Amino acid sequence: MFDLKIVGGDVIDGTGAQRYLADIGIRDGKIVDIVRRGVNDPQLGGESAETIDATGQVVAPGFVDIHTHYDGQVSWDGSLEPSSGHGVTTVITGNCGVGFAPVRPGSEDWLIKLMEGVEDIPGTALTEGITWGWESYPEYLDAIGNRKFAIDVGSQIAHGAVRAYTMGDRGARNEPATPDDIAAMGRLVTEGIEAGALGFSTSRTLAHRAMDGEPVPGTFAAEDELFGLGRAMAAGGQAVFELAPQGAAGEDIVGPKKELDWMRRLGAEIDRPVSFALIQVDADPNLWREQLALSADAHAAGSRLHPQIAARPFGMMIGFQGHHAFGHRPTYRRLKAECSRDELAQRLADPAVKAAILAEEDLPIDPTVLFDGMSAFVQYSLGRLYALGDPPDYEPTPDRTVAAIAAAQGEDPLATLYDLMLEANASAMLMLPLFNYADGNCDAIREMMLHPTGVLGLSDGGAHCGMICDASYPTFLLTHWARDRRRGRKLPLEYVIRKQARDTAHLFGLTDRGTIERGKKADINVIDMAALRLHPAAMAYDLPAGGHRILQGASGYTATIVSGAVTRRNGVDTGARPGRLVRGAR
């Protein structure tokens, strides 16, 4: 007797091997039988409480997203959308050196402001949504462990929280750590790994700043601190050292090579994987190749460096419901203050309102307000701001820029931008790629994804709520890279699935998942590849306190299964909550 059977599907098992026709039997949350079908092969016998007919569809392992920021959302949201809607069955939080534990009583608001500044998660949503009740990191894991989710959750202990907890204001202000400070931080990190953290994370990029403008604690940490915490992590057990390195946001093209040197030495000393963000920057469009080569050399010498790679152009979405070019125009400001969202969309469509906004000068920028200069930035970026269309095209040609469309129509570019953002009842989003698109195509991304040391990451699921929804990466990988790409070579579907299932799971020691094999955890997707479609991104206001976030849905997932339970059917949450906290490598 099975709890669930999946029959007649094309199994792509996550190992990279060619697909095969098979039936799968699941019992007690695990895969207990796989019967390959052939001309004379029998089907999987036995009764089952439920059977999914996967004829003509792909049956793949659940995807493992190793770079998310659901650290606060896990305390109020069991669905963990949007990741759970894109075939993801395990997420790993606590990246980039920010998290919510350990926390000294009374400093909760400081951690919220740090997360809000670095990851653009509305502070009001975090304040209302988080149900505090811990001080130490193990107590935080206990709190998560008492909750049930649609998908599994793993966590990393974050440098920023550890430094602030240990050093107080000195740590928050990035003052140098003393040997005693490092020893005290190390004890917290070891304690966190022993309690079940999957890794330790830090950030060294100047782009990561709290709401008060201060860089993340640990940004300027010296080698003695980094190595001390790396050793402490390794002392706690199997774990990954994760970081956003210097130069990750393009502010420094010399820093990344220096970073790789100490990362290589650290990885060799502690014998643990070191994973770092890698993107193509316009200031040096070929730097990423050098970084990949250095990573490969490090691997050959016994140091496991793993560049984390984004699956598509890396930047932000522009639209009336988020950041855009007209936020400092007086008429727009007045209407936004006076109108509901629906009323604002209607007023913006009025030709007289459009004419008034286009004719006005911008109000002065307030340098003390985060992102207050975004309107001016967008105005000067029309030559690289792309209309995406429906379904969205994330590898657009140069004729799809706002400037090119305006030139073809003989219009003022700002007027063209205004009209493009008015589409879909003023909810349309355009793409402004800041990284990974220096060549105007995705060939560099493809080369990164083919590199043997690279891992897919950087989705930032749950974060950058007003700018992106890259939690949709898994669906984009299946549609764009394996099926739809027109401007260059595609990638085999078997390879794409392996990269976001087995490879990501195994990096963090989660060898109980990521492949479809007997005895493995029954985390599975049934996917109608012909119908799989990525929807346009749009702003939603469904976070606590009415907080906003950009969401991007998908259709074509017939079923997503976590520990043998169907959590989503035809893209709809079933309400099943088999997901649990993942404590430690396995």
matplotlib code that plots the C-alpha trace (Angstrom):
import matplotlib.pyplot as plt

x = [0.0, 1.4, 0.4, 1.0, 1.9, 3.1, 2.6, 3.6, 5.8, 9.2, 11.5, 14.4, 16.0, 18.3, 21.6, 22.0, 21.2, 18.8, 15.1, 13.2, 9.6, 8.7, 6.2, 7.1, 5.7, 5.8, 5.2, 5.9, 7.4, 10.0, 10.4, 10.1, 9.8, 10.6, 9.5, 10.9, 8.4, 9.3, 7.7, 7.5, 7.9, 5.0, 3.6, 4.0, 1.6, -0.1, -2.9, -2.4, -4.3, -3.8, -2.4, -1.2, -1.2, 1.9, 1.6, 3.4, 4.8, 8.2, 8.7, 11.6, 13.0, 11.9, 14.2, 16.5, 17.0, 20.1, 19.9, 16.7, 15.8, 12.6, 14.2, 11.3, 8.6, 9.0, 7.5, 4.2, 3.7, 3.4, 3.1, 6.5, 5.4, 6.6, 9.2, 6.8, 4.9, 8.0, 8.8, 11.0, 10.7, 13.6, 14.8, 17.9, 17.7, 20.2, 22.3, 24.4, 25.2, 21.8, 19.3, 17.3, 19.3, 21.0, 19.3, 19.6, 16.2, 15.4, 17.5, 14.9, 14.1, 17.7, 17.8, 14.6, 16.1, 19.3, 17.2, 15.0, 18.0, 20.0, 17.1, 14.3, 11.7, 9.2, 10.1, 6.4, 5.7, 8.6, 7.6, 4.0, 4.7, 7.6, 6.6, 9.7, 10.4, 14.1, 17.5, 20.0, 20.3, 19.4, 16.2, 15.5, 15.8, 13.5, 10.9, 11.1, 11.1, 7.7, 6.1, 4.8, 5.4, 4.6, 8.3, 11.3, 13.4, 17.2, 18.9, 22.4, 23.7, 24.5, 27.6, 25.7, 23.6, 26.4, 28.7, 26.1, 25.1, 28.7, 30.2, 27.2, 27.5, 31.2, 30.1, 27.3, 29.7, 32.2, 35.0, 37.8, 37.2, 39.6, 40.8, 38.3, 35.5, 36.4, 36.5, 33.1, 31.6, 33.2, 31.4, 28.1, 28.8, 29.9, 26.8, 24.6, 26.1, 25.8, 22.1, 21.4, 22.5, 23.5, 26.1, 27.6, 27.1, 28.7, 28.6, 31.5, 29.9, 29.3, 25.9, 24.5, 23.6, 21.1, 18.4, 20.7, 23.2, 25.7, 27.3, 26.3, 28.4, 31.3, 31.7, 35.3, 36.2, 39.9, 41.3, 41.7, 38.0, 37.0, 39.3, 38.3, 34.7, 35.4, 37.2, 34.4, 31.9, 33.9, 34.2, 30.4, 30.1, 29.3, 28.4, 29.0, 30.7, 28.6, 29.4, 28.7, 32.3, 33.8, 33.0, 29.9, 27.9, 30.5, 31.8, 35.3, 36.9, 40.1, 38.5, 37.1, 40.5, 41.8, 38.7, 39.3, 42.8, 41.6, 38.6, 40.9, 43.1, 40.2, 38.5, 41.7, 42.3, 38.8, 37.9, 34.4, 32.7, 33.0, 30.2, 30.3, 28.1, 29.4, 27.9, 29.1, 29.8, 29.9, 33.1, 35.0, 32.7, 35.2, 36.2, 33.8, 35.9, 39.0, 37.0, 35.7, 39.2, 40.6, 37.8, 38.6, 42.3, 41.3, 39.2, 42.1, 44.3, 41.7, 39.8, 36.1, 35.1, 31.7, 30.6, 26.9, 25.4, 22.2, 20.1, 19.2, 20.0, 20.4, 18.8, 15.4, 11.9, 10.5, 6.8, 4.2, 3.6, 7.3, 10.3, 10.0, 11.0, 8.2, 8.3, 9.5, 7.0, 4.6, 1.4, 2.3, 3.2, -0.1, -2.2, -0.4, -1.2, -4.9, -5.9, -6.3, -4.2, -7.1, -8.0, -4.3, -4.2, -7.3, -5.9, -2.5, -4.3, -5.9, -4.1, -4.2, -2.5, 0.1, 0.8, 1.1, 3.6, 5.7, 5.9, 7.0, 10.5, 11.6, 11.4, 14.8, 16.2, 16.6, 20.0, 19.0, 16.2, 17.1, 16.5, 15.2, 17.4, 15.9, 13.6, 16.6, 18.5, 15.7, 15.5, 19.1, 18.8, 16.3, 18.8, 19.1, 15.5, 13.6, 10.0, 9.5, 6.1, 3.9, 5.2, 8.2, 11.4, 14.4, 16.9, 15.5, 17.0, 18.3, 15.1, 13.1, 14.8, 12.6, 15.0, 14.8, 11.0, 10.7, 13.1, 11.1, 7.9, 9.3, 8.4, 10.0, 11.5, 9.9, 6.5, 7.1, 8.1, 5.0, 2.8, 4.6, 4.1, 0.4, -0.1, -2.1, -3.9, -0.7, 0.8, 3.3, 6.9, 10.0, 13.5, 16.5, 19.5, 22.4, 24.5, 24.8, 23.8, 26.9, 26.9, 23.2, 22.6, 22.7, 25.8, 27.9, 25.3, 25.2, 29.0, 28.8, 26.1, 28.2, 31.3, 31.8, 32.4, 29.4, 26.1, 22.7, 21.7, 21.1, 17.3, 16.9, 13.5, 11.4, 13.7, 14.0, 10.2, 10.0, 12.6, 12.5, 10.9, 13.8, 12.4, 10.9, 14.4, 13.5, 10.7, 12.8, 15.5, 13.0, 11.3, 14.1, 17.2, 15.8, 12.9, 12.5, 15.8, 16.1, 19.2, 21.8, 22.2, 19.9, 20.8, 19.6, 16.6, 18.4, 21.3, 19.1, 17.2, 20.4, 21.8, 18.9, 18.1, 21.0, 23.8, 22.3, 21.1, 24.5, 26.4, 24.8, 25.1, 21.4, 22.0, 18.6, 17.0, 17.7, 17.3, 14.6, 16.0, 14.7, 15.1, 15.3, 12.9, 9.8, 10.2, 9.0, 7.5, 5.2, 5.6, 3.6, 6.6, 4.4, 2.1, 4.8, 4.7, 6.2, 3.7, 4.5, 5.7, 3.2, 3.1, 1.0, 0.1, -0.3, 2.5, 1.6, 0.6, -0.3, 3.4, 4.1, 6.2, 6.6, 5.3, 5.6, 3.5, 3.7, 1.4, 2.3, 3.2, 0.7, 1.8, 4.5, 5.1, 7.0, 7.7, 5.1, 2.3, 0.9, 1.4, 0.4, -2.0, -2.1, -0.4, -2.8, -1.7, -3.5, -3.1, -0.8, 2.1, 4.6, 7.6, 9.8, 13.0, 16.1, 18.6, 22.1, 23.6, 22.4]
y = [0.0, 3.4, 6.8, 8.2, 6.9, 9.0, 7.0, 7.3, 10.3, 11.2, 11.0, 13.4, 12.2, 15.1, 13.3, 14.7, 11.3, 11.0, 10.9, 7.6, 6.6, 5.3, 4.9, 6.0, 4.7, 6.9, 5.8, 7.6, 10.6, 8.7, 7.2, 3.4, 2.1, 3.1, 0.9, 1.8, 1.3, -0.3, -2.5, -5.5, -3.9, -4.0, -0.9, -0.3, -2.6, -2.1, 0.1, 3.8, 6.4, 8.8, 8.4, 11.2, 10.4, 12.2, 10.9, 13.4, 15.3, 15.7, 14.3, 16.0, 16.4, 19.3, 22.3, 23.6, 27.4, 28.1, 31.9, 33.3, 35.8, 34.3, 34.7, 36.8, 35.4, 31.9, 33.2, 34.2, 32.5, 28.8, 29.0, 30.7, 32.1, 33.0, 30.3, 27.5, 28.3, 27.7, 24.0, 24.8, 22.3, 23.5, 27.0, 28.2, 31.5, 33.6, 34.8, 37.9, 38.3, 39.4, 37.5, 37.7, 35.7, 36.0, 39.1, 41.0, 41.9, 45.4, 45.3, 43.6, 46.9, 47.4, 44.0, 44.8, 48.0, 46.2, 43.6, 46.4, 48.4, 45.5, 43.3, 45.9, 44.0, 46.5, 47.2, 47.6, 44.1, 42.7, 44.6, 43.4, 39.9, 38.5, 36.7, 37.1, 34.8, 33.9, 35.4, 32.8, 31.3, 27.8, 29.3, 30.8, 27.4, 26.0, 28.6, 27.7, 24.1, 24.4, 25.7, 23.8, 25.0, 24.1, 23.5, 22.7, 25.5, 25.5, 28.5, 30.0, 32.0, 35.6, 37.6, 40.9, 39.6, 37.7, 40.8, 43.2, 40.7, 40.2, 43.7, 46.0, 49.4, 48.7, 45.7, 47.6, 50.4, 47.9, 48.7, 46.2, 43.0, 42.1, 38.6, 38.3, 39.5, 36.9, 34.2, 35.2, 35.4, 32.0, 30.4, 31.6, 30.4, 26.9, 26.8, 27.7, 25.0, 22.4, 23.4, 22.8, 25.8, 24.8, 27.6, 30.9, 34.0, 37.4, 40.4, 42.6, 44.6, 48.3, 48.0, 46.3, 48.9, 49.3, 51.9, 54.4, 54.0, 52.0, 48.9, 45.5, 44.6, 42.5, 44.4, 45.4, 42.4, 41.6, 38.2, 37.2, 37.7, 35.9, 32.9, 32.8, 32.5, 30.1, 27.8, 28.1, 27.1, 24.1, 23.1, 22.9, 20.4, 20.2, 23.7, 26.2, 29.6, 32.0, 35.6, 38.6, 39.6, 43.0, 44.2, 42.0, 45.1, 46.5, 49.2, 47.7, 45.7, 45.0, 43.6, 40.4, 39.0, 39.8, 38.2, 35.0, 34.7, 34.6, 32.5, 29.9, 29.8, 29.6, 26.8, 24.8, 25.3, 24.4, 21.9, 23.3, 24.8, 28.5, 30.0, 33.6, 35.8, 36.1, 38.5, 40.2, 43.9, 46.6, 48.1, 45.0, 42.7, 39.8, 39.8, 36.9, 34.7, 35.3, 34.6, 31.3, 30.3, 31.1, 29.0, 26.1, 26.3, 26.4, 23.3, 21.5, 22.4, 21.1, 24.3, 24.1, 27.5, 27.7, 30.9, 31.5, 32.5, 34.3, 32.7, 35.9, 39.6, 41.0, 44.4, 45.8, 46.1, 49.6, 50.5, 52.9, 50.5, 50.4, 52.6, 54.7, 58.0, 60.2, 59.8, 63.3, 65.1, 67.2, 66.1, 62.4, 63.0, 64.7, 62.0, 59.2, 60.9, 61.5, 58.4, 54.7, 52.4, 51.8, 55.5, 56.4, 54.0, 55.7, 59.2, 58.3, 57.2, 60.7, 62.5, 65.8, 64.2, 62.6, 66.0, 67.7, 65.1, 65.1, 68.9, 69.2, 69.5, 67.0, 68.0, 68.0, 64.7, 64.0, 62.4, 61.0, 58.9, 55.5, 55.2, 58.8, 59.3, 56.4, 58.6, 60.5, 57.2, 55.7, 58.9, 58.5, 54.8, 54.8, 53.4, 50.2, 49.9, 47.2, 46.5, 42.8, 41.9, 39.0, 36.3, 38.3, 38.2, 38.4, 38.4, 41.4, 42.8, 46.4, 47.6, 46.8, 49.6, 52.6, 54.8, 52.7, 52.3, 56.1, 56.8, 54.4, 56.2, 59.7, 60.4, 61.8, 58.8, 59.8, 59.9, 56.4, 55.2, 56.6, 54.8, 51.5, 51.6, 52.4, 49.0, 46.4, 49.0, 50.8, 47.6, 46.8, 46.3, 47.0, 45.5, 47.6, 45.2, 46.5, 43.3, 40.2, 42.0, 44.0, 42.2, 42.7, 39.0, 36.1, 34.3, 35.1, 33.7, 30.5, 30.1, 30.7, 28.0, 25.5, 26.0, 22.9, 24.9, 27.2, 26.8, 28.4, 30.9, 34.6, 34.4, 36.5, 34.9, 37.0, 40.0, 43.2, 43.4, 46.7, 45.8, 42.2, 38.8, 36.5, 33.7, 32.8, 31.6, 27.9, 28.4, 30.7, 28.1, 25.5, 27.8, 30.1, 28.0, 24.6, 25.4, 28.9, 30.6, 32.2, 34.4, 31.7, 28.1, 26.4, 24.0, 20.4, 20.1, 17.3, 19.7, 22.6, 20.3, 18.8, 22.3, 23.4, 20.1, 17.8, 20.3, 22.9, 20.3, 18.6, 21.8, 22.1, 18.4, 17.7, 14.4, 13.0, 15.1, 16.6, 13.3, 10.8, 7.5, 4.8, 5.8, 9.5, 12.1, 12.3, 16.0, 15.9, 18.2, 17.0, 19.6, 20.1, 21.5, 22.4, 24.5, 25.9, 29.7, 32.5, 35.3, 39.0, 40.4, 42.6, 44.3, 42.8, 44.2, 41.0, 41.3, 42.1, 45.8, 45.9, 45.7, 45.4, 42.9, 42.1, 38.7, 36.6, 33.5, 30.5, 28.0, 24.5, 22.9, 20.0, 19.0, 19.9, 17.2, 17.7, 14.6, 12.7, 15.3, 17.3, 20.9, 22.6, 21.2, 23.1, 26.0, 26.3, 25.8, 22.8, 23.8, 20.8, 21.8, 18.9, 21.2, 21.4, 23.0, 21.2, 20.9, 20.2, 18.3, 14.8]
z = [0.0, -1.1, 0.2, -3.3, -6.7, -9.7, -12.8, -16.5, -16.2, -17.8, -14.8, -14.8, -11.6, -10.8, -11.3, -14.8, -16.4, -19.4, -18.6, -18.5, -18.3, -14.8, -12.0, -8.5, -5.2, -2.0, 1.5, 4.9, 3.1, 1.2, -2.3, -1.7, -5.3, -8.9, -11.8, -15.2, -18.0, -21.3, -23.9, -21.7, -18.3, -15.8, -14.2, -10.5, -8.7, -5.4, -4.1, -3.3, -1.4, -4.3, -7.8, -10.0, -13.7, -15.1, -18.7, -21.0, -18.1, -16.4, -12.9, -11.2, -7.7, -5.7, -6.1, -3.3, -3.2, -1.2, -1.1, 0.5, 3.2, 4.8, 8.3, 9.5, 7.3, 8.7, 12.0, 10.5, 7.1, 6.5, 2.7, 2.1, -1.1, -3.7, -3.6, -2.9, -6.1, -8.3, -7.5, -4.5, -1.7, 0.5, 1.2, 3.1, 4.9, 6.8, 3.8, 3.4, 7.1, 8.2, 10.4, 13.6, 16.1, 18.4, 19.7, 22.9, 24.4, 23.4, 20.2, 18.0, 16.2, 15.3, 13.6, 11.7, 10.4, 9.4, 7.4, 6.0, 4.7, 3.3, 1.9, 1.3, 3.4, 4.8, 8.4, 9.3, 8.0, 10.0, 13.1, 13.0, 11.6, 13.6, 16.7, 18.9, 21.7, 21.5, 22.4, 21.3, 17.9, 19.2, 20.7, 17.3, 15.7, 18.4, 17.5, 13.8, 14.6, 16.3, 13.1, 10.0, 6.5, 2.9, 2.3, 4.3, 5.8, 6.6, 8.3, 8.6, 11.5, 10.4, 11.1, 11.5, 14.3, 16.0, 15.9, 17.3, 20.0, 21.1, 20.7, 21.0, 19.4, 18.6, 16.5, 14.8, 13.9, 12.4, 14.8, 14.8, 16.9, 19.7, 20.2, 23.1, 20.8, 18.2, 20.7, 22.1, 18.6, 17.7, 20.7, 19.4, 15.8, 17.0, 19.2, 16.2, 14.0, 16.7, 17.1, 13.4, 11.4, 7.9, 7.5, 8.6, 6.4, 6.2, 3.9, 2.7, 0.0, 0.6, -1.1, 2.0, 4.5, 7.3, 7.2, 9.0, 6.2, 8.2, 6.5, 7.7, 10.8, 9.6, 6.3, 7.2, 9.3, 9.2, 8.4, 12.0, 12.6, 9.4, 10.0, 13.7, 12.8, 10.0, 12.3, 14.9, 12.2, 11.2, 14.9, 15.1, 12.2, 8.5, 7.3, 4.5, 4.8, 2.7, 1.8, -0.4, -1.2, -1.7, -5.2, -5.5, -6.4, -8.8, -6.4, -6.5, -9.3, -7.3, -4.2, -5.6, -6.5, -3.0, -1.5, -3.4, -2.0, 1.6, 0.8, -0.9, 2.2, 4.6, 2.6, 2.6, 6.3, 7.6, 4.8, 4.4, 1.3, 0.8, -1.4, -2.7, -4.9, -8.5, -11.1, -14.2, -13.5, -16.2, -14.8, -15.8, -17.9, -17.9, -14.3, -13.6, -15.9, -13.8, -10.6, -12.1, -13.1, -9.6, -8.1, -10.3, -9.4, -5.7, -6.2, -7.8, -4.8, -2.4, -1.4, -2.2, -3.5, -5.0, -6.9, -6.5, -9.8, -10.8, -13.6, -15.4, -15.6, -12.1, -11.4, -10.5, -11.8, -12.6, -12.5, -11.1, -8.2, -7.2, -8.1, -11.2, -12.9, -11.7, -7.9, -7.4, -9.6, -7.6, -9.3, -8.9, -5.2, -4.6, -6.3, -4.5, -1.2, -2.1, -4.0, -3.3, -5.5, -7.9, -8.1, -8.7, -11.7, -13.1, -12.6, -14.1, -17.3, -17.7, -20.5, -18.6, -15.6, -17.8, -19.5, -16.1, -14.7, -17.8, -17.8, -14.2, -12.6, -10.0, -6.3, -4.5, -3.4, 0.4, 0.8, 4.2, 2.7, 1.4, -2.4, -2.6, -5.7, -7.6, -9.8, -11.2, -11.6, -13.7, -15.8, -16.8, -17.5, -20.3, -22.7, -20.7, -19.3, -21.1, -21.8, -20.9, -22.5, -21.6, -21.1, -19.9, -22.0, -19.7, -22.6, -24.5, -27.7, -27.9, -29.7, -26.5, -24.5, -23.6, -25.5, -28.7, -28.6, -28.1, -31.1, -33.3, -32.4, -32.5, -28.9, -25.8, -23.9, -20.6, -22.3, -23.8, -20.3, -18.8, -21.4, -20.9, -17.2, -17.7, -19.3, -17.3, -15.3, -14.3, -12.9, -15.7, -14.7, -16.8, -16.3, -15.4, -15.5, -13.3, -13.6, -15.7, -18.9, -19.9, -23.3, -23.9, -23.8, -21.4, -22.9, -19.9, -17.5, -19.6, -19.3, -15.6, -15.2, -17.1, -14.8, -12.6, -9.4, -9.8, -8.0, -8.7, -6.1, -5.5, -5.8, -2.6, -2.1, 0.4, 0.0, -2.2, -2.1, -3.9, -6.6, -7.8, -7.5, -8.5, -6.4, -9.7, -10.9, -10.9, -13.4, -15.5, -15.7, -17.0, -19.5, -20.8, -20.5, -21.3, -23.7, -25.0, -25.5, -29.0, -28.8, -28.1, -27.1, -24.6, -21.8, -21.5, -19.2, -17.3, -16.6, -15.5, -13.0, -11.6, -11.0, -8.9, -7.1, -6.4, -6.7, -4.4, -1.9, -1.7, -1.3, 2.1, 2.9, 2.3, 0.6, 1.6, -1.2, -4.6, -6.6, -7.3, -5.9, -3.6, 0.0, -0.7, 0.7, -1.5, -2.6, -6.2, -8.9, -11.7, -14.5, -17.7, -19.7, -22.6, -20.4, -18.1, -18.1, -16.1, -15.4, -15.5, -12.2, -10.3, -6.9, -4.1, -0.7, 1.3, 3.9, 7.5, 8.0, 4.3, 3.3, -0.4, -2.4, -6.0, -6.8, -10.0, -10.4, -12.7, -14.3, -15.5, -12.1, -11.9, -8.5, -5.9, -3.3, 0.0, 2.1, 0.2, 0.7, -2.2, -1.2, -4.5, -7.1, -10.5, -8.9, -5.9, -2.3, -0.9, 2.7, 3.5, 5.7, 5.8, 5.7, 8.7, 10.0, 8.6, 11.4, 10.1, 7.2, 6.6]

ax = plt.figure().add_subplot(projection="3d")
ax.plot(x, y, z, "-o")
ax.set_aspect("equal")
plt.show()
